[in-house]
């Protein structure tokens, strides 16, 4: 685990600025920031020099943490992407963008319910084997264990909706997939 004290321990003075060399050993290393612990992705592996500055605040280190936080919020998927807008323990809110002619897996969640609000685009919603079209302003309530999926039926425009998750657990591993166009289990 890499912590602030490790950075300062390895620090050296150079040109009136405090610099530190750190080495991220592998992607399992964890760094601590003000928002908790973060896993280090593979492309951060290797030696890095950080500029602690005259006030002992690691400027580039915090930039790295900020980049990790941003990566954690934005997630690319084969059907599009999602951005985490809020994750505070009581709920998780995502902005989800579905690419044209793509769809999410047909899935359910044991530990959370979801509310979707369609912001833009046109889609086909499958909800416990019923199918209906949705567009701007549609609100969809998905209870625990309900099978659901959404498909972007447009040829060129994205389908965008905001998903609010409510329940006891919001991890991506609380997904039971029944069908998936991308071979995921």
Residue frames as qw, qx, qy, qz and C-alpha x, y, z in Angstrom:
[[0.000, 0.890, 0.456, 0.000, 0.00, 0.00, 0.00],
 [0.401, 0.286, -0.010, 0.870, 1.29, 3.44, -0.90],
 [0.261, -0.844, -0.444, 0.150, 0.50, 6.19, 1.56],
 [0.112, 0.962, -0.059, 0.242, 1.47, 9.82, 1.99],
 [0.562, -0.741, 0.359, 0.081, 4.06, 8.97, 4.64],
 [0.835, 0.035, 0.409, 0.367, 5.83, 6.66, 2.15],
 [0.470, 0.777, 0.157, 0.389, 6.09, 9.52, -0.31],
 [0.168, -0.944, 0.197, -0.207, 7.57, 11.86, 2.27],
 [0.797, -0.459, 0.354, 0.172, 9.96, 9.18, 3.56],
 [0.759, 0.187, 0.397, 0.481, 11.48, 8.79, 0.08],
 [0.232, 0.961, 0.150, 0.030, 11.54, 12.53, -0.56],
 [0.650, -0.087, 0.076, 0.751, 14.62, 14.40, -1.72],
 [0.036, 0.859, 0.110, -0.499, 15.29, 18.14, -2.01],
 [0.547, 0.172, 0.482, 0.662, 16.03, 19.45, -5.48],
 [0.134, 0.344, 0.271, 0.889, 16.09, 23.10, -6.62],
 [0.190, -0.053, 0.384, -0.902, 14.17, 24.36, -3.57],
 [0.745, -0.063, -0.193, -0.636, 11.34, 21.95, -4.28],
 [0.498, -0.252, 0.795, -0.238, 10.58, 18.74, -2.52],
 [0.656, 0.277, -0.527, -0.465, 10.41, 15.81, -4.93],
 [0.639, -0.242, 0.688, -0.244, 9.65, 12.18, -4.26],
 [0.381, 0.249, -0.797, -0.396, 10.14, 9.02, -6.25],
 [0.710, -0.051, 0.531, -0.461, 7.41, 6.42, -5.89],
 [0.190, 0.198, -0.880, -0.387, 7.04, 3.07, -7.54],
 [0.790, 0.037, 0.179, -0.586, 3.72, 1.44, -8.20],
 [0.325, -0.307, 0.889, 0.097, 4.57, -2.25, -8.11],
 [0.024, 0.206, 0.900, 0.384, 1.45, -3.71, -9.71],
 [0.315, -0.381, -0.379, -0.782, -2.20, -3.02, -10.33],
 [0.600, -0.506, -0.618, 0.034, -3.09, -4.47, -6.93],
 [0.323, -0.041, -0.359, 0.875, -1.42, -1.55, -5.14],
 [0.158, -0.818, -0.550, -0.060, -3.80, 0.72, -3.33],
 [0.251, 0.249, -0.160, 0.922, -3.42, 4.45, -2.84],
 [0.191, -0.650, -0.638, 0.366, -5.21, 6.43, -0.18],
 [0.098, 0.367, 0.150, 0.913, -6.77, 9.77, -0.87],
 [0.224, -0.055, 0.401, -0.887, -9.27, 11.96, 0.92],
 [0.727, 0.014, -0.142, -0.672, -12.16, 9.91, -0.48],
 [0.912, -0.183, 0.323, -0.173, -10.84, 6.52, 0.63],
 [0.490, -0.363, 0.713, 0.346, -8.78, 3.78, -0.97],
 [0.665, 0.613, -0.120, -0.409, -8.43, 3.35, -4.72],
 [0.859, -0.001, 0.428, 0.281, -7.05, 0.47, -6.77],
 [0.032, -0.674, 0.425, 0.604, -4.29, 1.45, -9.17],
 [0.848, 0.475, 0.123, -0.199, -5.02, 0.49, -12.80],
 [0.888, 0.042, 0.243, 0.387, -2.41, -1.32, -14.91],
 [0.521, 0.664, 0.082, 0.531, -1.27, 1.75, -16.85],
 [0.258, -0.910, 0.188, -0.262, -0.15, 3.47, -13.62],
 [0.918, -0.296, 0.100, 0.243, 2.35, 0.70, -12.94],
 [0.673, 0.435, -0.067, 0.594, 5.98, 1.86, -12.93],
 [0.450, -0.327, -0.268, 0.787, 8.17, 4.53, -11.40],
 [0.066, 0.853, 0.343, 0.388, 6.80, 8.03, -11.09],
 [0.354, -0.032, -0.305, 0.884, 8.32, 11.23, -9.80],
 [0.153, -0.819, -0.533, -0.144, 5.89, 13.48, -7.99],
 [0.201, 0.440, -0.150, 0.862, 6.27, 17.14, -7.15],
 [0.377, -0.547, -0.666, 0.338, 5.39, 17.66, -3.50],
 [0.046, 0.824, 0.181, 0.535, 5.94, 21.40, -3.76],
 [0.184, 0.414, -0.461, 0.763, 7.08, 23.85, -1.13],
 [0.534, -0.350, 0.245, -0.730, 3.98, 23.37, 1.01],
 [0.187, -0.183, 0.953, -0.152, 4.42, 19.56, 1.23],
 [0.707, 0.351, 0.383, -0.481, 1.29, 18.93, -0.82],
 [0.443, -0.102, 0.773, 0.444, 1.90, 16.34, -3.56],
 [0.396, 0.495, -0.083, -0.769, 0.65, 18.17, -6.61],
 [0.467, 0.289, -0.693, -0.467, 1.09, 15.54, -9.33],
 [0.036, -0.053, -0.968, 0.241, 0.22, 12.80, -6.84],
 [0.349, 0.423, 0.545, -0.634, -3.16, 14.42, -6.26],
 [0.463, 0.457, -0.357, -0.670, -3.48, 14.83, -10.02],
 [0.264, 0.148, -0.938, -0.168, -2.96, 11.09, -10.35],
 [0.117, 0.273, 0.846, -0.442, -5.60, 10.46, -7.69],
 [0.409, 0.480, 0.137, -0.764, -7.94, 12.88, -9.46],
 [0.430, 0.346, -0.650, -0.523, -7.40, 10.98, -12.73],
 [0.127, -0.038, -0.987, 0.094, -8.08, 7.69, -10.97],
 [0.261, 0.384, 0.607, -0.645, -11.26, 9.13, -9.47],
 [0.465, 0.469, -0.181, -0.729, -12.37, 10.33, -12.91],
 [0.338, 0.220, -0.861, -0.309, -11.64, 6.93, -14.47],
 [0.042, 0.168, 0.921, -0.350, -13.62, 5.30, -11.70],
 [0.373, 0.464, 0.356, -0.720, -16.59, 7.52, -12.60],
 [0.584, 0.523, -0.302, -0.542, -16.43, 6.96, -16.39],
 [0.556, -0.146, 0.818, 0.034, -16.81, 3.39, -17.60],
 [0.447, 0.363, -0.534, -0.619, -16.81, 2.22, -21.21],
 [0.661, 0.069, 0.716, -0.215, -18.92, -0.79, -22.07],
 [0.303, 0.066, 0.779, 0.544, -19.45, -2.62, -25.39],
 [0.114, 0.703, 0.683, 0.161, -22.92, -1.01, -25.67],
 [0.026, 0.889, 0.111, 0.443, -21.82, 2.55, -24.73],
 [0.374, 0.229, -0.525, 0.729, -20.68, 4.06, -21.42],
 [0.442, -0.787, -0.414, -0.121, -21.78, 5.20, -18.01],
 [0.220, 0.473, -0.369, 0.770, -20.64, 7.92, -15.65],
 [0.460, -0.510, -0.657, 0.312, -21.13, 7.68, -11.90],
 [0.030, -0.707, -0.088, -0.701, -22.65, 10.97, -10.75],
 [0.453, -0.577, 0.373, -0.568, -23.17, 10.03, -7.09],
 [0.770, -0.051, -0.633, 0.066, -22.14, 7.07, -4.94],
 [0.153, -0.586, 0.410, -0.682, -22.70, 7.78, -1.25],
 [0.012, 0.082, -0.928, 0.363, -23.68, 4.46, 0.28],
 [0.428, 0.337, 0.594, -0.592, -27.42, 5.14, 0.35],
 [0.705, 0.626, 0.286, -0.168, -27.75, 5.26, -3.45],
 [0.442, -0.240, 0.523, 0.688, -25.78, 5.31, -6.67],
 [0.474, 0.771, 0.221, -0.363, -26.66, 7.55, -9.61],
 [0.505, -0.129, 0.598, 0.609, -25.33, 6.98, -13.13],
 [0.479, 0.649, -0.105, -0.582, -25.70, 8.77, -16.45],
 [0.640, -0.003, 0.738, 0.215, -25.89, 5.96, -19.01],
 [0.394, 0.612, -0.304, -0.615, -25.33, 6.43, -22.74],
 [0.741, 0.131, 0.655, 0.064, -26.34, 3.62, -25.10],
 [0.081, -0.342, 0.576, 0.738, -24.83, 3.74, -28.59],
 [0.647, 0.309, -0.164, -0.677, -27.11, 3.56, -31.65],
 [0.836, 0.166, -0.439, -0.283, -28.43, 0.05, -32.36],
 [0.341, 0.237, -0.820, 0.395, -26.91, -1.32, -29.11],
 [0.685, -0.538, -0.205, -0.446, -28.53, -2.73, -25.99],
 [0.278, -0.535, 0.685, -0.409, -27.70, -3.68, -22.43],
 [0.218, 0.024, -0.976, -0.003, -27.87, -7.28, -21.27],
 [0.659, -0.448, -0.339, -0.501, -31.20, -8.73, -20.16],
 [0.386, 0.185, -0.694, 0.579, -30.53, -8.79, -16.44],
 [0.549, -0.732, -0.302, -0.266, -31.80, -8.54, -12.88],
 [0.182, 0.489, -0.553, 0.649, -30.36, -7.41, -9.54],
 [0.592, -0.398, -0.693, 0.110, -30.90, -9.11, -6.21],
 [0.459, -0.420, -0.417, 0.663, -29.67, -6.31, -3.95],
 [0.027, -0.326, -0.007, 0.945, -30.97, -3.17, -5.65],
 [0.389, 0.728, 0.563, -0.045, -33.94, -1.59, -7.34],
 [0.335, -0.068, 0.293, 0.893, -33.51, 1.04, -10.07],
 [0.296, 0.811, 0.375, -0.337, -35.31, 4.10, -11.36],
 [0.468, 0.080, 0.454, 0.754, -34.52, 5.21, -14.92],
 [0.241, 0.817, 0.231, -0.470, -35.33, 8.62, -16.39],
 [0.655, 0.359, 0.419, 0.516, -34.83, 8.87, -20.14],
 [0.176, -0.661, 0.023, 0.729, -33.07, 12.15, -20.98],
 [0.383, 0.611, -0.329, -0.609, -32.76, 11.83, -24.76],
 [0.120, 0.252, -0.903, -0.328, -33.17, 9.37, -27.58],
 [0.815, -0.007, -0.092, -0.573, -35.59, 6.54, -28.29],
 [0.011, -0.348, 0.931, -0.108, -35.39, 3.05, -26.91],
 [0.762, -0.171, -0.497, -0.379, -37.08, -0.28, -26.54],
 [0.313, -0.446, 0.660, -0.518, -37.52, -1.36, -22.92],
 [0.693, -0.108, -0.693, -0.167, -37.91, -5.03, -22.04],
 [0.291, -0.386, 0.549, -0.682, -39.32, -5.48, -18.55],
 [0.503, -0.019, 0.807, -0.310, -40.14, -8.99, -17.33],
 [0.353, 0.182, 0.841, 0.368, -40.70, -10.07, -20.97],
 [0.279, 0.849, 0.430, -0.130, -43.03, -7.12, -21.79],
 [0.479, 0.040, 0.276, 0.833, -41.66, -4.77, -24.47],
 [0.129, 0.913, 0.377, -0.081, -42.51, -1.08, -24.94],
 [0.492, 0.519, 0.019, 0.699, -40.92, 1.99, -26.47],
 [0.400, -0.768, -0.248, 0.435, -39.52, 4.78, -24.29],
 [0.441, 0.580, 0.093, 0.678, -38.27, 8.27, -25.10],
 [0.159, 0.323, -0.290, 0.887, -37.50, 11.64, -23.50],
 [0.433, -0.351, 0.202, -0.805, -39.22, 12.01, -20.13],
 [0.832, -0.176, -0.476, -0.224, -40.08, 8.34, -19.61],
 [0.300, -0.551, 0.639, -0.446, -39.66, 7.13, -16.02],
 [0.798, 0.030, -0.584, -0.146, -39.11, 3.42, -15.44],
 [0.516, -0.566, 0.506, -0.396, -39.26, 1.82, -11.98],
 [0.714, 0.233, -0.659, -0.040, -37.41, -1.52, -11.78],
 [0.719, -0.588, 0.209, -0.306, -37.97, -3.47, -8.54],
 [0.342, -0.499, 0.796, -0.011, -35.56, -5.96, -6.99],
 [0.485, -0.021, 0.870, 0.088, -35.15, -9.16, -9.09],
 [0.615, 0.663, 0.264, -0.335, -37.09, -7.79, -12.11],
 [0.645, 0.096, 0.506, 0.565, -35.67, -8.76, -15.49],
 [0.222, 0.914, 0.142, -0.310, -34.93, -5.71, -17.61],
 [0.564, -0.040, 0.391, 0.726, -32.97, -4.31, -20.54],
 [0.288, 0.838, 0.128, -0.444, -33.00, -1.25, -22.74],
 [0.638, 0.178, 0.504, 0.555, -32.08, -1.00, -26.40],
 [0.076, 0.588, -0.124, -0.795, -31.29, 2.08, -28.46],
 [0.628, 0.459, 0.626, 0.062, -33.46, 1.74, -31.56],
 [0.278, 0.913, -0.049, -0.295, -32.10, 4.82, -33.34],
 [0.859, 0.403, 0.044, 0.313, -29.62, 4.57, -36.24],
 [0.483, 0.550, -0.164, 0.661, -27.48, 7.60, -35.38],
 [0.242, -0.698, 0.209, -0.641, -28.43, 9.18, -32.02],
 [0.230, 0.125, -0.846, 0.464, -27.45, 8.03, -28.53],
 [0.590, -0.607, -0.445, -0.292, -30.02, 6.97, -25.95],
 [0.219, 0.321, -0.549, 0.740, -29.24, 8.68, -22.63],
 [0.615, -0.620, -0.364, -0.324, -30.88, 8.00, -19.28],
 [0.092, -0.550, 0.593, -0.581, -30.16, 8.60, -15.61],
 [0.743, -0.215, -0.631, -0.053, -30.24, 5.51, -13.40],
 [0.309, -0.584, 0.466, -0.588, -30.75, 5.78, -9.64],
 [0.639, -0.029, -0.767, 0.057, -29.95, 2.61, -7.71],
 [0.483, -0.523, 0.324, -0.623, -31.53, 2.04, -4.29],
 [0.926, -0.112, -0.350, -0.089, -30.86, -0.94, -2.06],
 [0.741, -0.640, 0.182, 0.094, -28.17, -2.56, 0.05],
 [0.603, -0.323, 0.510, 0.521, -25.38, -3.04, -2.52],
 [0.463, 0.811, 0.021, -0.358, -24.51, -1.26, -5.77],
 [0.348, -0.482, 0.692, 0.409, -21.57, -3.28, -7.15],
 [0.521, 0.434, -0.475, -0.561, -21.37, -4.35, -10.78],
 [0.159, 0.146, -0.976, -0.015, -21.22, -7.97, -9.61],
 [0.374, 0.301, 0.700, -0.529, -24.91, -7.81, -8.54],
 [0.534, 0.409, -0.303, -0.676, -25.96, -8.56, -12.11],
 [0.592, 0.071, 0.803, 0.005, -27.61, -11.82, -13.12],
 [0.281, 0.422, -0.456, -0.731, -27.53, -11.95, -16.93],
 [0.737, 0.266, 0.575, -0.236, -30.12, -13.93, -18.88],
 [0.711, 0.570, 0.283, 0.299, -29.06, -12.74, -22.35],
 [0.248, -0.793, 0.203, 0.518, -26.07, -10.71, -23.48],
 [0.690, 0.723, -0.004, -0.031, -25.05, -9.68, -27.00],
 [0.209, 0.823, -0.505, 0.155, -21.39, -9.47, -25.94],
 [0.784, 0.106, -0.600, 0.118, -20.92, -12.91, -24.35],
 [0.053, -0.446, 0.589, -0.672, -20.69, -11.69, -20.76],
 [0.461, -0.273, -0.842, 0.063, -21.85, -13.98, -17.95]]
